Amino acid sequence: MIKAAITDEEILSQLSKIEKDGMSMFVMADGKLRGAFFNGTQFLNQMRVQHNYGILESYILGQACLCSALMIPTMKGREHLSFRYDTNGPAAGFLCEADSTGYVRGYMLQDHIPIDKPLENWDLSPFFGEGTVTISRIGEGMKEAQTGTTEILYKNIAQDLTHYFSQSEQTKTAFNTGIQMDKNGKIIGAGGMFLQVMPFAGGKRGSAQTEDSGKKDSDKDELDDLLRRVENAFKAMPSIGQWISEGGKREDAIYGLFREFKPTVVYNRDIIYDCPCSAENFANSIKRLNKAELDDIIANGPDPIEVTCHNCGSVYKITKDMLK
């Protein structure tokens, strides 16, 4: 990726005042739940300058990229994931990718979203119609990606992703994202939170012949009560974007919201907006065209050829010498 510079002095000043980007992963309730809190303010400003997006496009793709980052903790080993939202509404949708190494990239399926009047609020449902949420995962050594698809129900990216995990991956999971913009539409705070019930939480597996049904019912009731209390705490989080923009810190949110469940931050890591594209990769792709097409490009095409990466907006100049 050709990294675009963030040159807005107001944004640079804001980034210097708030906590640096990063993701804190934690466990709580005696290991029954895991979660992550991500401050992605610089991350989203980098995304925006890469694509040179307007306010609405930045807000939609920003939420999608935050959700993609929050899925990195769900990956097993070396894994790559794509998150696609296809809708018949004006926004059309987006495609994001996240990698277990810690990078996220993405783009809107339609660069410019048509609007009839100025935005009155941040409700995105008017821009989403019927459609689908699709997640594809491919791990190291896998020949084909594992793909799941669910319908768009809520016209809300985080809620539709929560529904996807419930239906397709059969895992109780919750996502919450927030982006704070100032009066001029600049991103001054952005982040998100993810929670997930760990497999077999609330009891050990056993055979039907040996487990006591009363104990199983009691364990289920206990887990249901725990999840109800955790959900209430999760919902109590104020606007994440605003909280970060005002100087809020990741661990303060984790230990403050979930203190009764005794959370422990187990790992902090960097998540960046980045793309593995390069001029060499694009040149190699062009060289894989059939010989007649390649010969025509070399003989009659411009020199250099300009190629734009959809995922990050980088523009590469591919010279004819690179194609020989």
ABEGO torsion letter per residue (X at the ends): XBBBBBABAAAAAAAAABBBBEBBBBBBGGGABBBBBBBAAAAAAAAAAAAGBBAAAAAAAAAAAAAAAAAAAABBEBBBBBBBBBBABAAGEBBBBBBAAGBBBEBBABABBBBABBBABABAAAABBBEBBBBBBBBBGBABBBBBBBBBAAGBAAAAAAAAAAAAAGBBBBBBBBBBBBAAGBBABBBBBBBBBBBGBGEBBBBAAABBAAAAAAAAAAAAAAAAAAAAAAAABBBAAAAAAAGBBAAAAAAAAAAAAGBBBABBBBBBBBBABBAAAAAAAAAABBAAAAAAAAAABBOBBBBBBAAAGBBBBBBAAAAX
